[in-house]
Amino acid sequence: MYDASTLEEPGARLKELRRRRGLTQEALAEAAGLSVQCIKKIEGGGTARMETYRQIAKVLGVQTVWFITPGSPAPVAESGNTALLADMRAAITPAIGIDGMPLYGTADWDEVSLPRLRDAVDAVALAYHGDRYDHLAPVLPALIRSTQFHVNRLDGQDGTDEAIRLRADAFSLAGRYLIQVGAHDLALTALHQSLRDALKVGNIPLAASAISLQGWAMIRQGRFREVETLCAHAAQEIEPRMSQATAEELAAWGWLLVRAAGAAARNNRTADAEEYLSLAQTAGARLGVERTDLPGHWAFGPVSVALMRAEVAMVSGEPAQSLAAMDGIDPAAGRPHSSTWNRGQIERARALVDVGDADQATEVLAELMARSPEWLRYQQRARDVAENILRARTRMPSAQQREIADFLGVG
């Protein structure tokens, strides 16, 4: 009997399954909305982005992860980010000395001040949600070292739990920043520490935040099934009683469900994604408006759920449904933090291209470039949209489109 596990390369697996489905390369390409050259490249041993595998998997009726097999990665040139993130790595994963103690310095010296530390964490959160990434890079390592210093110095004294909570917060912020700049493994290390600290002081909403953020990083790594299992299980464990739940409890539960929905949709499990979203919508409806004042510098509400519904629709190949979900957002419900809202706008731009309105998609990207340039330049999804806009043009690209392409590094 045919066993896909005996075929190690995605190309061989694709070729075998395509033939079993009775499809030519041309027929598969047309059904998946891809070029024949793309299918030929994969079957010939080339690689593709996860989104491409998802489109193919949907046509063939398998989960996206079916194409992912273990193996040794090809050698790649060292990224310039390795040096740029050296201080961040030293703070998050310090060297361990012969005595088993981590080797890291701090600017705090002998002074312990939880109010000052709290103010510093809040300031970094404002910088993150203000998309000031160039500010975060030099500041976050020092903040992490400061939280380490406070936890170690207090060690069982009054204020220890608060120091641990602040350290969880700082590691959570570091994890979010590192996901944005593509350092996913280092982000996961930071988020694991955030989760351990949150659980140590019994802060379940902060722990749920760390788990949801893990899911975000793991989705970027193509670990869809893991993310769905992780977040769905955690949501089941902390499911609140709706009549008595606090805003923090509703948000924690809702974000876990939203993340599970995003992972399920990417793994071609659309029905499960819709079920998670329906539950998350219950939490959002209870809150009524988008809450941006939650512990851990988190935000959640009906708008966050609507944006994920729009994203799931795009992943499922339904751009008109995606636009309808975004158009249905009530302005009176408020707005989430900028990064969440901006990701939704990229999905809007992509949906507009797919329904044939490249000019309006250009306007959306131009607005993002004017409002959040530091954030936008890290978004691969935005580069994909810019490429799609250029491909959709039947005449010379406009000056605005060329400017966006140059800004995002799209040829």
RODO-2510 file (C-alpha; in nm, 4 decimals, decimal comma):
residues 411
     n   res          X          Y          Z
     1     m     0,0000     0,0000     0,0000
     2     y     0,1142     0,3530    -0,0729
     3     d     0,2550     0,5271     0,2361
     4     a     0,3314     0,8984     0,2106
     5     s     0,5907     0,8655     0,4848
     6     t     0,8130     0,6642     0,2514
     7     l     0,8477     0,9683     0,0272
     8     e     1,0721     1,2092     0,2120
     9     e     1,0673     1,5097    -0,0184
    10     p     0,7606     1,7335    -0,0536
    11     g     0,7995     1,7197    -0,4315
    12     a     0,7784     1,3420    -0,4410
    13     r     0,4844     1,3437    -0,2015
    14     l     0,3043     1,6014    -0,4143
    15     k     0,3660     1,4177    -0,7394
    16     e     0,2376     1,0887    -0,5996
    17     l    -0,0748     1,2403    -0,4442
    18     r    -0,1515     1,4517    -0,7517
    19     r    -0,1473     1,1394    -0,9672
    20     r    -0,3621     0,9520    -0,7163
    21     r    -0,6177     1,2317    -0,7457
    22     g    -0,6069     1,2024    -1,1256
    23     l    -0,4780     1,5556    -1,1781
    24     t    -0,2295     1,6882    -1,4295
    25     q     0,0159     1,9570    -1,3234
    26     e    -0,1858     2,2057    -1,5245
    27     a    -0,5155     2,1061    -1,3603
    28     l    -0,3691     2,1249    -1,0103
    29     a    -0,2120     2,4626    -1,0804
    30     e    -0,5399     2,6042    -1,2095
    31     a    -0,7418     2,4704    -0,9146
    32     a    -0,4914     2,6045    -0,6630
    33     g    -0,4549     2,9425    -0,8303
    34     l    -0,0853     2,8871    -0,8959
    35     s     0,1348     2,8744    -1,2014
    36     v     0,2263     2,5454    -1,3662
    37     q     0,5912     2,6457    -1,3170
    38     c     0,5311     2,6547    -0,9411
    39     i     0,3975     2,2969    -0,9378
    40     k     0,6819     2,1788    -1,1588
    41     k     0,9360     2,3482    -0,9339
    42     i     0,8047     2,1736    -0,6208
    43     e     0,7794     1,8334    -0,7876
    44     g     1,1322     1,8816    -0,9189
    45     g     1,2692     1,9150    -0,5673
    46     g     1,2243     2,2876    -0,5087
    47     t     1,0652     2,4428    -0,2053
    48     a     0,7709     2,6772    -0,1615
    49     r     0,6252     2,9041     0,1015
    50     m     0,3746     2,7657     0,3505
    51     e     0,0912     2,9605     0,1871
    52     t     0,1609     2,7823    -0,1419
    53     y     0,1521     2,4422     0,0271
    54     r    -0,1770     2,5389     0,1924
    55     q    -0,3361     2,6228    -0,1431
    56     i    -0,2222     2,2918    -0,2902
    57     a    -0,3300     2,0950     0,0175
    58     k    -0,6780     2,2458     0,0009
    59     v    -0,7236     2,1226    -0,3558
    60     l    -0,5879     1,7768    -0,2755
    61     g    -0,7939     1,7408     0,0415
    62     v    -0,5119     1,7015     0,2917
    63     q    -0,3832     1,9093     0,5812
    64     t    -0,1078     2,1569     0,5063
    65     v     0,1394     1,9829     0,7363
    66     w     0,1159     1,6741     0,5136
    67     f     0,3841     1,8353     0,2966
    68     i     0,6240     1,8993     0,5833
    69     t     0,8794     1,6274     0,6489
    70     p     1,1792     1,6159     0,8807
    71     g     1,5179     1,6783     0,7320
    72     s     1,8339     1,8765     0,7562
    73     p     1,7904     2,2351     0,6358
    74     a     2,0002     2,3644     0,3508
    75     p     2,2946     2,5842     0,4493
    76     v     2,2125     2,9537     0,4447
    77     a     2,4202     3,2650     0,4773
    78     e     2,4312     3,4096     0,8268
    79     s     2,1785     3,6878     0,8686
    80     g     2,2810     4,0337     0,9732
    81     n     2,0208     4,0014     1,2483
    82     t     2,2539     3,7590     1,4281
    83     a     2,4847     4,0428     1,5278
    84     l     2,2065     4,2976     1,5689
    85     l     2,0267     4,0741     1,8194
    86     a     2,3409     3,9767     2,0132
    87     d     2,2535     4,1901     2,3158
    88     m     1,8977     4,0545     2,3150
    89     r     2,0289     3,6988     2,3065
    90     a     2,2676     3,7719     2,5926
    91     a     1,9797     3,9022     2,8046
    92     i     1,7342     3,6219     2,7243
    93     t     1,9811     3,3327     2,7114
    94     p     2,2807     3,4470     2,9188
    95     a     2,5950     3,2416     2,9441
    96     i     2,6009     3,0061     3,2446
    97     g     2,9171     3,0041     3,4544
    98     i     3,0965     2,7144     3,6259
    99     d     2,8902     2,7795     3,9398
   100     g     2,5710     2,7332     3,7419
   101     m     2,4776     3,1013     3,7693
   102     p     2,3877     3,3161     3,4679
   103     l     2,6379     3,5830     3,3710
   104     y     2,4631     3,9089     3,3014
   105     g     2,5087     4,2641     3,4126
   106     t     2,2545     4,5284     3,5019
   107     a     2,2333     4,9029     3,5164
   108     d     2,0513     4,8814     3,8511
   109     w     2,3607     4,8138     4,0602
   110     d     2,2407     4,7876     4,4207
   111     e     1,9187     4,9841     4,3841
   112     v     1,5872     4,7983     4,3956
   113     s     1,2815     4,9980     4,2909
   114     l     0,9662     4,8205     4,1805
   115     p     0,7844     5,1450     4,0932
   116     r     1,0698     5,2440     3,8645
   117     l     1,0740     4,8972     3,7092
   118     r     0,6973     4,9084     3,6586
   119     d     0,7259     5,2440     3,4842
   120     a     1,0007     5,1060     3,2602
   121     v     0,7900     4,8052     3,1554
   122     d     0,4935     5,0333     3,0795
   123     a     0,7155     5,2646     2,8730
   124     v     0,8468     4,9742     2,6652
   125     a     0,4895     4,8523     2,6101
   126     l     0,3941     5,1957     2,4801
   127     a     0,6922     5,1881     2,2441
   128     y     0,5931     4,8434     2,1164
   129     h     0,2315     4,9372     2,0540
   130     g     0,3522     5,2592     1,8965
   131     d     0,5555     5,0535     1,6448
   132     r     0,8821     5,2115     1,7629
   133     y     1,0931     4,9050     1,6892
   134     d     1,4194     5,0930     1,6515
   135     h     1,3698     5,2122     2,0089
   136     l     1,2929     4,8632     2,1392
   137     a     1,6077     4,6935     2,0117
   138     p     1,8495     4,8716     2,2505
   139     v     1,6039     4,9104     2,5417
   140     l     1,4555     4,5607     2,5802
   141     p     1,7813     4,3806     2,6798
   142     a     1,8457     4,6316     2,9574
   143     l     1,4864     4,5972     3,0789
   144     i     1,5129     4,2180     3,0908
   145     r     1,8391     4,2372     3,2869
   146     s     1,6745     4,4796     3,5276
   147     t     1,3831     4,2439     3,5920
   148     q     1,6288     3,9574     3,6492
   149     f     1,8167     4,1719     3,8988
   150     h     1,4992     4,2612     4,0909
   151     v     1,3790     3,9011     4,1103
   152     n     1,7170     3,7789     4,2326
   153     r     1,7670     4,0571     4,4869
   154     l     1,4200     4,0339     4,6386
   155     d     1,4179     3,6494     4,6435
   156     g     1,1326     3,5712     4,8804
   157     q     1,0996     3,9155     5,0333
   158     d     0,8016     4,1474     4,9995
   159     g     0,7596     4,2401     4,6356
   160     t     0,8984     3,9173     4,4923
   161     d     0,5720     3,8211     4,3204
   162     e     0,5443     4,1684     4,1669
   163     a     0,9020     4,1458     4,0390
   164     i     0,8283     3,8065     3,8847
   165     r     0,5121     3,9432     3,7223
   166     l     0,7054     4,2337     3,5768
   167     r     0,9678     3,9936     3,4463
   168     a     0,6906     3,7917     3,2808
   169     d     0,5656     4,1130     3,1234
   170     a     0,9113     4,2095     2,9981
   171     f     0,9738     3,8670     2,8449
   172     s     0,6298     3,8800     2,6833
   173     l     0,7121     4,2143     2,5215
   174     a     1,0460     4,0784     2,4058
   175     g     0,8697     3,7780     2,2537
   176     r     0,6274     3,9991     2,0618
   177     y     0,9064     4,2178     1,9276
   178     l     1,1156     3,9176     1,8243
   179     i     0,8222     3,7628     1,6373
   180     q     0,7813     4,0872     1,4453
   181     v     1,1472     4,0869     1,3374
   182     g     1,1418     3,7164     1,2480
   183     a     1,3545     3,5765     1,5349
   184     h     1,0995     3,3090     1,6188
   185     d     1,3149     3,0621     1,8139
   186     l     1,4479     3,3364     2,0416
   187     a     1,0924     3,4665     2,0782
   188     l     0,9770     3,1244     2,1968
   189     t     1,2560     3,1129     2,4544
   190     a     1,1413     3,4502     2,5906
   191     l     0,7763     3,3437     2,5918
   192     h     0,8532     3,0188     2,7742
   193     q     1,0104     3,2240     3,0540
   194     s     0,7102     3,4577     3,0544
   195     l     0,4776     3,1588     3,0897
   196     r     0,6802     3,0059     3,3740
   197     d     0,6777     3,3357     3,5638
   198     a     0,3059     3,3928     3,5078
   199     l     0,2226     3,0465     3,6369
   200     k     0,4561     3,0908     3,9340
   201     v     0,2573     3,3915     4,0576
   202     g    -0,0786     3,2446     3,9515
   203     n    -0,1523     3,5060     3,6857
   204     i    -0,3651     3,3020     3,4454
   205     p    -0,4449     3,5835     3,1987
   206     l    -0,0738     3,6589     3,1606
   207     a    -0,0023     3,2861     3,1214
   208     a    -0,2704     3,2592     2,8520
   209     s    -0,1147     3,5573     2,6772
   210     a     0,2219     3,3805     2,6712
   211     i     0,0622     3,0670     2,5266
   212     s    -0,1220     3,2641     2,2595
   213     l     0,1990     3,4433     2,1652
   214     q     0,3780     3,1081     2,1454
   215     g     0,1091     3,0095     1,8997
   216     w     0,1773     3,3200     1,6915
   217     a     0,5484     3,2380     1,6688
   218     m     0,4801     2,8717     1,5934
   219     i     0,2330     2,9586     1,3172
   220     r     0,5160     3,1548     1,1564
   221     q     0,7154     2,8299     1,1720
   222     g     0,4407     2,6262     1,0066
   223     r     0,3543     2,4313     1,3240
   224     f    -0,0201     2,4536     1,2713
   225     r    -0,1400     2,1346     1,4391
   226     e     0,0751     2,2006     1,7457
   227     v    -0,0659     2,5508     1,7809
   228     e    -0,4257     2,4360     1,7503
   229     t    -0,3728     2,1647     2,0120
   230     l    -0,1816     2,3954     2,2474
   231     c    -0,4312     2,6805     2,2369
   232     a    -0,7491     2,4710     2,2285
   233     h    -0,6346     2,2700     2,5300
   234     a    -0,5406     2,5827     2,7254
   235     a    -0,8758     2,7439     2,6368
   236     q    -1,0586     2,4368     2,7618
   237     e    -0,8629     2,4472     3,0884
   238     i    -0,9401     2,8123     3,1648
   239     e    -1,2902     2,8435     3,0146
   240     p    -1,4683     3,0995     3,2328
   241     r    -1,8254     3,1113     3,3556
   242     m    -1,9730     3,3785     3,1335
   243     s    -2,1994     3,5262     3,3994
   244     q    -1,9101     3,5837     3,6405
   245     a    -1,6039     3,6221     3,4160
   246     t    -1,3828     3,9274     3,4435
   247     a    -1,2621     4,1164     3,1365
   248     e    -0,9172     3,9643     3,1865
   249     e    -1,0585     3,6091     3,1941
   250     l    -1,2732     3,6652     2,8852
   251     a    -0,9800     3,8129     2,6929
   252     a    -0,7440     3,5314     2,7908
   253     w    -0,9930     3,2661     2,6803
   254     g    -1,0874     3,4552     2,3649
   255     w    -0,7335     3,5051     2,2413
   256     l    -0,6512     3,1374     2,2835
   257     l    -0,9542     3,0503     2,0702
   258     v    -0,8651     3,3122     1,8078
   259     r    -0,5122     3,1721     1,7802
   260     a    -0,6456     2,8157     1,7536
   261     a    -0,8752     2,9330     1,4729
   262     g    -0,5866     3,0877     1,2812
   263     a    -0,3847     2,7671     1,3066
   264     a    -0,6760     2,5411     1,2113
   265     a    -0,7590     2,7497     0,9046
   266     r    -0,3993     2,7355     0,7833
   267     n    -0,4103     2,3586     0,8197
   268     n    -0,7264     2,3386     0,6044
   269     r    -0,9479     2,2656     0,9045
   270     t    -1,2010     2,5371     0,8254
   271     a    -1,4939     2,3898     1,0174
   272     d    -1,2860     2,3736     1,3355
   273     a    -1,1653     2,7293     1,2785
   274     e    -1,5254     2,8493     1,2545
   275     e    -1,6135     2,6697     1,5778
   276     y    -1,3265     2,8382     1,7632
   277     l    -1,4277     3,1756     1,6233
   278     s    -1,7889     3,1295     1,7323
   279     l    -1,6732     3,0670     2,0888
   280     a    -1,4331     3,3617     2,0753
   281     q    -1,7152     3,5805     1,9480
   282     t    -1,9088     3,4957     2,2631
   283     a    -1,6238     3,6357     2,4714
   284     g    -1,5969     3,9428     2,2487
   285     a    -1,9702     4,0076     2,2717
   286     r    -1,9565     3,9893     2,6521
   287     l    -1,6897     4,2590     2,6540
   288     g    -1,8921     4,4697     2,4107
   289     v    -1,6006     4,6883     2,3048
   290     e    -1,2334     4,6380     2,2364
   291     r    -1,0415     4,6486     2,5656
   292     t    -0,6856     4,7809     2,5437
   293     d    -0,6357     4,8262     2,9186
   294     l    -0,5901     4,4604     3,0069
   295     p    -0,3027     4,3268     3,2205
   296     g     0,0030     4,2301     3,0235
   297     h    -0,0558     4,5147     2,7782
   298     w    -0,2997     4,2952     2,5881
   299     a    -0,6117     4,3905     2,3928
   300     f    -0,9220     4,1903     2,3046
   301     g    -1,2817     4,2393     2,2071
   302     p    -1,5283     4,1988     1,9199
   303     v    -1,2970     4,3769     1,6758
   304     s    -1,0103     4,1326     1,7372
   305     v    -1,2484     3,8443     1,6647
   306     a    -1,3814     4,0109     1,3493
   307     l    -1,0288     4,0678     1,2204
   308     m    -0,9415     3,7027     1,2733
   309     r    -1,2640     3,6007     1,1006
   310     a    -1,1540     3,8114     0,8046
   311     e    -0,8094     3,6487     0,8130
   312     v    -0,9582     3,2986     0,8243
   313     a    -1,1754     3,3857     0,5255
   314     m    -0,8665     3,4953     0,3321
   315     v    -0,6772     3,1802     0,4265
   316     s    -0,9793     2,9815     0,3058
   317     g    -0,9772     3,1635    -0,0281
   318     e    -1,2883     3,3770     0,0310
   319     p    -1,1790     3,7414    -0,0209
   320     a    -1,5353     3,8739    -0,0520
   321     q    -1,6241     3,7201     0,2865
   322     s    -1,3084     3,8690     0,4333
   323     l    -1,4014     4,2181     0,3161
   324     a    -1,7559     4,1727     0,4461
   325     a    -1,6237     4,0765     0,7895
   326     m    -1,4068     4,3892     0,8051
   327     d    -1,6774     4,6155     0,6655
   328     g    -1,9104     4,4885     0,9371
   329     i    -1,6879     4,6130     1,2206
   330     d    -1,8738     4,8711     1,4294
   331     p    -1,6571     5,1850     1,4733
   332     a    -1,8159     5,2292     1,8160
   333     a    -1,6546     4,9008     1,9267
   334     g    -1,3132     5,0696     1,9336
   335     r    -0,9831     4,9514     1,7963
   336     p    -0,7250     4,6959     1,9135
   337     h    -0,3565     4,7807     1,9415
   338     s    -0,2024     4,9068     1,6187
   339     s    -0,0185     4,5884     1,5226
   340     t    -0,3416     4,3842     1,5348
   341     w    -0,5378     4,6473     1,3432
   342     n    -0,2591     4,6927     1,0884
   343     r    -0,2393     4,3186     1,0187
   344     g    -0,6096     4,3337     0,9437
   345     q    -0,5475     4,6154     0,6969
   346     i    -0,2888     4,4052     0,5135
   347     e    -0,5527     4,1315     0,4845
   348     r    -0,7921     4,3946     0,3493
   349     a    -0,5386     4,4974     0,0857
   350     r    -0,4846     4,1360    -0,0149
   351     a    -0,8593     4,0751    -0,0386
   352     l    -0,9004     4,3856    -0,2540
   353     v    -0,6373     4,2605    -0,4972
   354     d    -0,8106     3,9235    -0,5144
   355     v    -1,1469     4,0813    -0,6022
   356     g    -0,9826     4,2951    -0,8695
   357     d    -0,9365     4,6305    -0,6969
   358     a    -0,5588     4,6768    -0,7031
   359     d    -0,5898     5,0549    -0,6849
   360     q    -0,7793     5,0478    -0,3562
   361     a    -0,5337     4,7891    -0,2221
   362     t    -0,2559     5,0315    -0,3077
   363     e    -0,4296     5,3019    -0,1049
   364     v    -0,4483     5,0708     0,1972
   365     l    -0,0747     4,9934     0,1822
   366     a     0,0091     5,3592     0,1261
   367     e    -0,1848     5,4533     0,4386
   368     l    -0,0005     5,1873     0,6389
   369     m     0,3338     5,3083     0,5046
   370     a     0,2524     5,6627     0,6138
   371     r     0,1159     5,5638     0,9555
   372     s     0,3369     5,2698     1,0652
   373     p     0,6495     5,2523     0,8469
   374     e     0,8700     5,0777     1,1070
   375     w     0,6095     4,8061     1,1539
   376     l     0,5282     4,7649     0,7844
   377     r     0,8822     4,7021     0,6684
   378     y     0,8930     4,3771     0,8686
   379     q     0,5709     4,2330     0,7222
   380     q     0,6192     3,9574     0,4649
   381     r     0,2444     3,9597     0,4055
   382     a     0,2693     4,3217     0,2904
   383     r     0,5441     4,2294     0,0460
   384     d     0,3236     3,9542    -0,0925
   385     v     0,0400     4,2016    -0,1446
   386     a     0,2718     4,4492    -0,3162
   387     e     0,3896     4,1745    -0,5526
   388     n     0,0281     4,0809    -0,6259
   389     i    -0,0556     4,4432    -0,7024
   390     l     0,2298     4,4654    -0,9516
   391     r     0,1240     4,1406    -1,1174
   392     a    -0,2373     4,2566    -1,1384
   393     r    -0,1487     4,5739    -1,3293
   394     t    -0,2167     4,5793    -1,7027
   395     r    -0,0219     4,9012    -1,7482
   396     m     0,2804     5,0754    -1,6006
   397     p     0,2679     5,0813    -1,2164
   398     s     0,1774     5,4158    -1,0682
   399     a     0,4287     5,6291    -0,8819
   400     q     0,2612     5,5315    -0,5559
   401     q     0,2851     5,1617    -0,6365
   402     r     0,6519     5,1958    -0,7278
   403     e     0,7167     5,3798    -0,4006
   404     i     0,5506     5,1025    -0,1992
   405     a     0,7416     4,8342    -0,3899
   406     d     1,0724     5,0108    -0,3283
   407     f     0,9939     5,0586     0,0406
   408     l     0,9127     4,6884     0,0854
   409     g     1,2000     4,5687    -0,1312
   410     v     0,9770     4,4183    -0,3975
   411     g     1,1311     4,3948    -0,7435
***
